[in-house]
Each structure stands twice: as structure tokens, then as C-alpha cells.
Amino acid sequence: MTARVVVLVSGSGTTLQALLDAAADPSYGADVVAVGADRPAIEGLTRAEKVGVPTFVLPVGEFGSRDAWDTALTAEVAGHEPDLVVSAGFMKLVGRTFLERFGGRMVNSHPALLPSFPGMHGPRDALEYGVKVTGCTLFFVDAGVDSGPIIDQRVVPVLTTDDVGQLHERIKVAEREMLVDSIGRLAREGWTVTGRKVSIP
């Protein structure tokens, strides 16, 4: 059975596009059934609309509180009955209501090798620290910041000539490949989480 995937975006949607391209092959095992955003008129929504994937927009500012937004987001995503929710450059933290419904089924990627360099500036922090390798991490979202159980990681060398932008661009390439590969494996093979350890058969 094909896994149903809802993707959440905030920007250009390059990772979403990689998922849409992969899902076009029936053997991939996952189908993007909806794309949601926290702001309108972004390229990520356009990418979805071009291939006929339903979209929705829920700006935080249109709600009286962050909890009200979280409740609305939970209801909207739940309406599409996803097996997995993918944060693909979604720049908002989900709340307790969302995690109660989709905990253990929402994945996010981070441009560093967690638990090193969590937060908003992973590539910059890695470069400033002087590490020789960094990379990206795919994880199940929990209530912390970049702290959930790790699904997969990819290593990216740090070059002596790198600035933050150059390093981040190479990480993004690895990040997209990792996410597409891992979502397909999760969809086709399933997974278990024991403590902090994620196993894909």
C-alpha cells in the first residue's frame, strides 16, 4: 500500500520538488497527498499546484494564539489522513496538539550532524567551530529543538575554502537526497522506534 505523505513548506520548495519527482514513480511507495504552508504565494505551493496536489495555507498571524494555530494545523493535516508528515523547510515549530496527533510520524531535516550544532545556524556554527566534516540529519520531531530520534545522517566534508553559503548549499544537496531516500524506505518498509533508536527493517 502506498504511504500518504503531507508536506509542510515555507519557501521555494526544492525539497518538496525532489519528493514530488520521486513519488511520480509508483515503486517509490509514497504519494504526496497535500502540501501546507504558513504563508501564501510561495513557490512551494506553486510546485504542488502544477502537479495537482491539494494545498492549504495557515498563517500564524490569522489566529488568536499559537495554540489556536496549532489546533487548526492539526485538523487540516489530519483531514488528509497522512501516514507521514514531512517538514520540508517549514519554518514554524508545531505544538503539543500536533505532536499528540502525529508524534512518531513527523520528520524533519537539519543541516548538521545532530546532536552537534542544533538550532537555526547549523552550517555557520559548524564552520566557526572548525570541524572537518559536518552534514545533515533526518529525525522524528519531538517537543524539543532538533532533538528527536535520528532516522538517517549524511556526512559532508568542510573545505578550507568554504564560506557559510557554499557549505550550506552542499549540505542541501545531501539533505534532499537523504530525505527522499529515507521517506521512500519508511514508506515501503515501515519503522520502529525503541528509545532513541530508529530501525527500518
Secondary structure, DSSP 4 states (H G I P E B T S, - for coil): -PEEEEEEESS--HHHHHHHHHHTSGGG-EEEEEEEESSSS-HHHHHHHHTT--EEE--GGGSSSHHHHHHHHHHHHHTT--SEEEESS--S---HHHHHHHTTTEEEEESS-TTSS-STTHHHHHHHHT-SEEEEEEEE--SSSS-SPEEEEEEEEPPTT--HHHHHHHHHHHHHHHHHHHHHHHHHH--EEETTEEE--
